[in-house]
Amino acid sequence: MITKFLKIVLIMICIPNHLLANTLYFQEGLELFNSKKYDQAKFKFEQDIVFNPKSEKSYLYLSKIFESLNKKDLQEQNLNTVILLNPKNEEAIYNLAKLKLDASDYKESKKLNEKLITLCQKLCDRSKKLKTEIENLSKK
């Protein structure tokens, strides 16, 4: 009886510590990202993803790191993952639309921006500017 009780207490102590450690990876990654320590931040975000594969925020910040490193393919891959996890993530849709526009994929950029306009809550002004930019560049 006492050993079962001790096991239960031990489990109750360990599980919250394990869960807390998992959430700390993202927070540590964010602090490193804000300090422009991208390699260390990348590692922390990847650790967060190992314990929380649906961490859209970690994927989003990984895309920002890859953007700063000019690794467009990895940036796009992470943005697509964010959108897969949360199809209404405005920042990911906007960043992917900008990425497609930079790659001269006007059709895809326009399609993404139209999606953003339909669900826009935070990035409405940016979306309108992007629409104008897409229209102007696609005319050339």
DRENRO-641546 format. One record per residue: x, y, z of N, C-alpha, C, CB in turn. Coordinates in pm, whole numbers, plus 32768, in hexadecimal, padded with zeros to 4 digits. Glycine has a CB too. Layout:
// DRENRO-641546
XYZXYZXYZXYZ ...
// end
This chain:
// DRENRO-641546
80527F8980008000800080008057807E80007FA280008079 80BB807F8054811380F3805D816581037FDD817180E780D7 819280957FA381DF80A07F26818A80D57EB5821A80177EFF 810C80AE7EAE80B380E47E4780A0817A7E5B802A809C7E4A 808F81A07ED8807E822E7EF780FB827D7ED0806082417F8E 817082477EF081EE82897ECD81FE82947E358265823E7F09 81D7822D7DED81DE82307D5B8184829E7D2381B781A87D20 810C82A77D5880AD830C7D2A80E383987D47802382F97D6C 811883AC7DBD8150842F7DE181C684507D87817C84307E75 821B83EF7D6F828F84047D18826384297C8B82E883867D14 820083E47C5781CC84027BD18191848E7BCD8162839A7BA8 814884B27C35810A85387C3A817485A67C4280AB85427CB2 81E485887C7C825085EB7C84829A85F47C0082B185C67CF6 82B285847BC1830385817B4682B985B77ACC833184F47B2B 823C85947ABD81F285BD7A4581EA86547A37816585837A48 81C2869F7A9C81BE87317A8B8248876C7A6C818687727B09 82B187367AA8833887667A8A835B874D79F9839E87247AE5 833686D979C6835086B7793A8303871578DD83298625791E 8283872E78FD8232878878AB8265881778B381A1878378D7 82908842792882C788C87938834788D778E882E088E679CC 839B887178E984188876789C83F988867808846C87F778B4 8390884377DA836C884D774C834388DA772782FB87EC772B 82F8891D777B82CC89A4775A833F8A077763825B89D077B6 83A389E477B184178A3D77BE846A8A42773F846E8A107833 846889D876EF84B589D87672848A8A4B761884A689527629 84078A5C760983D78AC975B383FF8B5075ED833E8AC275A1 83EA8B62766E840B8BE176AE84A08C0176A383E18BDF7742 84F48B9E76B885848BB176A985A68BD3761885D28B3276D5 85658B8E75BB857C8BA9752D85548C377509852E8B4674D8 84E58C65754084B68CED752485198D557559842B8D037563 854B8D3F75D085AE8D9B7609862D8D9E75B585CF8D73769A 865A8D29758A86D18D22753586B78D6474AD86FC8C907521 863F8D4E7476861B8D8C73F6861F8E247402858F8D5D73C9 85E58E58746D85E38EE97482866D8F227498858B8F0B74F9 86CA8ECE74C487568EF874D487A88EDF745587968EAE754A 87638EB573EC87A18E97736A88088E26737187E28F137333 87F58DCA73CC88488D5273D887FD8CE2739188678D2E746F 87FC8CEA730C87A48C9672BC87C58C0272C287A88CC47230 88458BDE72C688688B4F72CA88368B0F734C89008B3D72BC 88498B5573BA881C8B20743B87838B20744388578B7274B0 87458B88740E86B28B90740D86788B1F73B886838C1B73D7 86B58B07734686888A9C72ED86868A17733886E28A92726F 86F089FC738186F9898073CE868989767435878289767414 866C89E3747B860389E274E1857989CE74A286058A657530 855F8A0F743184DE89FD73EE84D0896D73BD84D08A607378 853D8934738C853988A873618520884B73D785BC8881731A 855C886A744B8541881B74C484AD882574E88599884B753A 8475889C74DF83E788AE74FF8391885874A283BF894374F2 83B5885374258368880573C38371877073E1839B88207335 83E38742741383F086B474388388868F74A1847E8696746C 837686E67503831786CA756F828A86F8754E8344870B75EF 827C875474F081F9878974CB81F6879A743381DB88117514 81DF872E73E981E58733735681818794731681CD86AB731F 811E87C1736180BB881E732B80D588AD7359802F87F37354 815088CC73798175895173A8818489B0733181F7894D73F9 811589EA730881188A43729481748ABA72AA808C8A757273 817F8AE8732781D68B5A734482688B37732C81C28B8973D5 82918ABF7351831C8A96733983388A8F72A3833A8A0E737B 82DB8A57725782ED8A5271C682F28ADF718B827C8A027184 82A08B3871BF829E8BC1718D83248C0571A7822C8C1171CF 835A8BF4721F83DA8C31723E844D8BEF71F283F58C2B72D2 84428B6E71D884A68B2E718384A48B6C70F8848D8A95717A 842D8B8A70C584258BC9704084678C52704283918BD57013 84588C9A70B084988D1E70BC85308D1170C184658D67713A 855F8CAA710685F08C92710B86248C72708086118C1E716D 85DD8C1B703886098BF76FB186008C6E6F5285B68B836F7B 85A18CC76F6A85998D416F1A86188D966F2F851A8D946F3E 86418DA46FAC86B88DF46FCA87378DB26F9386C58E097060 87368D2E6F8687A88CE66F4F879F8CD76EB787B48C5C6F8F 87358D106E7D871C8D0C6DEC87108C7C6DB8878C8D546DA2 86CF8C286E0786B48B9D6DDF86208B946DBE86DD8B376E50 85FE8BBD6D4685728BCC6D1B85258B486D1F856C8C056C8F 85668ADB6CF6851F8A5A6CF484F58A306D81857889ED6CB6 854F8A406DE0852E8A1B6E6A84CA8A7C6EA685AD8A156EBF 84D48AF96E8084728B5C6EAE83E78B346E7C84978BEA6E7C 83DD8B156DFC835C8AEE6DC283278A6E6E01836A8ADC6D2B 837D8A0E6E188354898F6E54831789A76EDE83CC892F6E5E 835589FA6F2E83218A156FB482A18A676FB083898A5E7007 82978AC56F53821A8B116F4581A78AB66F1B822B8B826EDE 81C38A5B6EC0815B89FB6E97812F89A46F0B818E89A46E24 818C89806F62816989306FD78111897F703681E889017020 813089FE704A80DD8A53709F804F8A57706981188AE170A9 80438A6D6FE67FBF8A776FA77F7689F16FAD7FCC8AA66F15 7FBF89856FA47F8289016FB17F4988EE703F7FE988926F91 7F95891A70A27F69890F712D7EF98971714F7FDE8926718B 7F0189E871147E9B8A4F712E7E838A9D70AD7EC88AAF71A1 7E218A74705F7E068AB56FDE7DE18B496FE97D988A6D6F98 7DCA8B7A70637DA58C0670757E158C5970B27D298C0F70CD 7E8F8C2770AF7F008C7370E67F248CE170827F7A8C167102 7EFA8D5A70A17F0B8DCB70457F9D8DE970277EC98E477080 7FF08DE4708C807D8E05707880C08DA2701980C78E0870FD 80A18D23702780DB8CBE6FCF80A98CD06F3F80B88C307003 80298CE96F307FF18CFD6EAA80308D786E697F568D0D6EB0 80398DE46EB580748E606E8281078E496E5A806A8ED16EEC 81538E0A6EB381E18DF36E9581F48D986E1E82278DB76F0E 819D8D346E0F81A78CDB6D9C81808D266D1C814C8C5F6DB0 811C8D7B6D2480F58DCC6CB081688E276C8580778E206CD0 81AC8E656CE782208EB96CC982908E676C8B82528EFF6D48 82A88DF26CBF830F8D996C8B82F18D736BFB831C8D1B6CE3 82748D526BE1824C8D2F6B5782598DA76AFA81BA8CFA6B54 82388E1C6B2C82458E966ADC82D88EB06ABB82098F0F6B26 832F8E9F6B1C83BF8EB06B0583F58E4D6A9E840C8EA06B89 83B48DD96A9783DC8D726A3683958D8469AF83BF8CE66A6E 834D8DF469A083018E16692682908DB46909835F8E1A68AF 825E8D73697081EA8D1C6962816E8D6F698681F68C9B69BE 81478DC5692580DB8E25694080558DE0695880CE8E8668CB 803D8D75690E7FBE8D2E691A7FAC8CF569A87FB68CBD68B1 80138CB269DA800A8C766A6080088CE36ACB80808C176A77 80558D4B6AB680578DBA6B167FCD8DFB6B1E80C18E236AEF 7F8F8E106AAC7F0A8E4B6AA87EA48DF16AED7EDF8E676A17 7EAD8D716AD37E528D0F6B0F7E5F8D106BA87E6F8C816AD8 7EDA8D106BDA7EF18D136C6A7EBE8D966CA77F868D016C89 7ED78E046C617EAB8E866C967E128E906C977EE58EF86C42 7DD18E566C347D3E8E556C347D098E046CAB7D088E196BAF 7D4D8D976CC97D278D476D3F7D3A8D9B6DBD7D7C8CC56D47 7DA88DE46DC37DC48E376E377D5A8EA46E477E4E8E766E2B 7D308EE06DD97CCC8F4A6DDE7C488F156E167CB58F856D52 7C248E996DF57BA58E616E247BA28E476EBA7B888DE16DDA 7C178E2C6EF67C188E0E6F857C628E776FD77C558D876F9D 7C858EE26F977CD78F4B6FD27C9B8F8670517CEC8FB86F6E 7CEF8F8970B97CCB8FCD71367D3C902871647CAA8F6671A3 7DB78FF971567E2A904571887E7C908571197E828FEB71D9 7E87904370A87EE09071703E7E9690AB6FC67F378FFF7011 7E2590EA6FDE7DD2911E6F717E1C91896F207D5091586FA9 7E5C91E66F647EA392506F1C7F1592196EC87EDA92B76F7F 7F6091BC6F007FCE917F6EB57F9991336E3C802091206F0F 7F2990F06E507EED90A36DE47EC290FD6D717E7590536E18 7E8991716D917E6091D06D297ED992056CDD7E1292446D68 7F4492236D257FC092526CE57FFB91E56C8C8028927E6D4E 7FF6916B6CBD802990FB6C6F7FD890E76BF0802A907B6CC2 7F5690F86BF97EFF90EB6B847F2891506B197E6A91006BAB 7F4091CB6B427F6D92346AE47FF492106AA97F7592BD6B2B 804D91DF6AFD80D391BA6ACE80CC91496A69812C91916B44 807890E66A83806790736A27803090A669A2800790076A63 7FCA90FB69A87F8F9130692D7FF5917E68DC7F179189694E 804291D3691E80A5922468D7811491CF689880E292896937 8144916C68E181AF911968AD817F90B9684081EF90CA691F 8104908A684C80D3902C67E680B49070676180578FE66819 80A990F767638090914066E7810E91526693805591C76706 8181914A66D582019160668F822490F46631826F917066EF 
// end
